[in-house]
Amino acid sequence: MSEEELIFTALAELSTRRIAETDKTEGLEANKIPAMKGEKIAKDARNALEEKTGKSVVTGVNYLPKKRSLKKLK
């Protein structure tokens, strides 16, 4: 993930948590609403940045190191 992707993911998670805490939601079903609201906050922020810069925030880059091939035993 790029730096921007990490930031917007963190924004979505933080927004969701704060909304859930404010609304005092408990349980999976009740927390779906704060999750959708938190997602919208991050999505709107991402779209605004992409509109201003003309560049996509989302990348296909995977920063995990490639797996080393395992030696096969005979």
RATAMO-V14352 format. One record per pair of residues at least 24 apart in sequence whose C-alpha atoms are under 8 Angstrom apart, sorted by the first residue. I is the first residue (numbers start at 1). GAP is how many residues later the second one is. If there is no record, write none. Layout:
I&GAP, I&GAP
This chain:
1&58, 1&59, 1&60, 1&61, 1&62, 2&55, 2&56, 2&57, 2&59, 4&53, 5&52, 5&53, 8&34, 8&35, 8&37, 8&38, 9&33, 11&27, 11&30, 11&31, 12&26, 12&27, 12&28, 12&29, 12&30, 13&25, 13&26, 14&24, 15&24, 15&26
